[in-house]
């Protein structure tokens, strides 16, 4: 699965392009913080079974925060009065790029996340392919539907029966001497994305 190192590198890379001249040290801190936020549910999994990839890895919370930001921005409310109007753009990028895209969706395409938690408890695995076929045309295998529901082959389970193994939480049945592995780059592609993100960040802040 993508590590936090990869999430942050990718989030910073996208934020650098979106924010333009506004990509400064404060922006790096905000975007990196929001990108790391979803992985905090790894620690929540130690006390609440099934929390990882669910409690903070969903669409509901970041979209709710985005709605709150829109409401506050239209009122020129608390955040604008305290930090200035430019804080809204930075906050939107932090939530949407950092939390939602780099944090939640990247994991969704690797092993899956609980996209609609807590409204609906079901882990959905979006890993798949998109390709062109000379016989079938455009083919995607990311998600398929059975009526209005996600097809069974794309679902993983619920918080009651699903556990994502990490170096922090190898699982309730793991032996005491289990090897705890903390991935940095699972693939060369993830490594290239992360390193590029950090290199671009260093260049922009020089």
LINNORWO-V666182 format. One record per residue. N is the residue number from 1. RES is the residue in three letters. PSI is psi as a letter, one per 40 degrees, with the letter a starting at -180 (NA if undefined). Layout:
N:RES:PSI + N:RES:PSI
//
This chain:
1:UNK:i + 2:UNK:h + 3:UNK:i + 4:UNK:d + 5:UNK:d + 6:UNK:d + 7:UNK:d + 8:UNK:d + 9:UNK:d + 10:UNK:d + 11:UNK:d + 12:UNK:d + 13:UNK:d + 14:UNK:d + 15:UNK:d + 16:UNK:d + 17:UNK:d + 18:UNK:d + 19:UNK:d + 20:UNK:b + 21:UNK:e + 22:UNK:e + 23:UNK:g + 24:UNK:a + 25:UNK:d + 26:UNK:d + 27:UNK:d + 28:UNK:d + 29:UNK:d + 30:UNK:d + 31:UNK:d + 32:UNK:d + 33:UNK:d + 34:UNK:d + 35:UNK:d + 36:UNK:d + 37:UNK:d + 38:UNK:d + 39:UNK:e + 40:UNK:d + 41:UNK:e + 42:UNK:d + 43:UNK:d + 44:UNK:d + 45:UNK:e + 46:UNK:d + 47:UNK:e + 48:UNK:h + 49:UNK:h + 50:UNK:e + 51:UNK:d + 52:UNK:h + 53:UNK:e + 54:UNK:c + 55:UNK:d + 56:UNK:e + 57:UNK:g + 58:UNK:i + 59:UNK:d + 60:UNK:d + 61:UNK:d + 62:UNK:d + 63:UNK:d + 64:UNK:d + 65:UNK:d + 66:UNK:d + 67:UNK:d + 68:UNK:d + 69:UNK:d + 70:UNK:d + 71:UNK:d + 72:UNK:d + 73:UNK:d + 74:UNK:d + 75:UNK:e + 76:UNK:f + 77:UNK:b + 78:UNK:d + 79:UNK:d + 80:UNK:d + 81:UNK:d + 82:UNK:d + 83:UNK:e + 84:UNK:i + 85:UNK:d + 86:UNK:e + 87:UNK:d + 88:UNK:d + 89:UNK:d + 90:UNK:d + 91:UNK:d + 92:UNK:d + 93:UNK:d + 94:UNK:d + 95:UNK:d + 96:UNK:d + 97:UNK:d + 98:UNK:c + 99:UNK:d + 100:UNK:d + 101:UNK:c + 102:UNK:d + 103:UNK:d + 104:UNK:d + 105:UNK:d + 106:UNK:d + 107:UNK:d + 108:UNK:d + 109:UNK:e + 110:UNK:g + 111:UNK:d + 112:UNK:i + 113:UNK:i + 114:UNK:g + 115:UNK:d + 116:UNK:e + 117:UNK:h + 118:UNK:e + 119:UNK:d + 120:UNK:h + 121:UNK:g + 122:UNK:h + 123:UNK:h + 124:UNK:h + 125:UNK:h + 126:UNK:e + 127:UNK:h + 128:UNK:a + 129:UNK:i + 130:UNK:h + 131:UNK:i + 132:UNK:h + 133:UNK:h + 134:UNK:e + 135:UNK:d + 136:UNK:e + 137:UNK:b + 138:UNK:h + 139:UNK:h + 140:UNK:i + 141:UNK:e + 142:UNK:d + 143:UNK:i + 144:UNK:i + 145:UNK:i + 146:UNK:g + 147:UNK:b + 148:UNK:e + 149:UNK:i + 150:UNK:h + 151:UNK:i + 152:UNK:d + 153:UNK:e + 154:UNK:e + 155:UNK:i + 156:UNK:d + 157:UNK:a + 158:UNK:i + 159:UNK:e + 160:UNK:d + 161:UNK:e + 162:UNK:h + 163:UNK:h + 164:UNK:h + 165:UNK:h + 166:UNK:i + 167:UNK:d + 168:UNK:d + 169:UNK:g + 170:UNK:e + 171:UNK:i + 172:UNK:d + 173:UNK:e + 174:UNK:i + 175:UNK:i + 176:UNK:d + 177:UNK:f + 178:UNK:i + 179:UNK:h + 180:UNK:h + 181:UNK:h + 182:UNK:g + 183:UNK:i + 184:UNK:c + 185:UNK:h + 186:UNK:d + 187:UNK:i + 188:UNK:d + 189:UNK:d + 190:UNK:d + 191:UNK:d + 192:UNK:d + 193:UNK:d + 194:UNK:d + 195:UNK:d + 196:UNK:d + 197:UNK:d + 198:UNK:d + 199:UNK:d + 200:UNK:d + 201:UNK:d + 202:UNK:d + 203:UNK:d + 204:UNK:d + 205:UNK:e + 206:UNK:NA
//
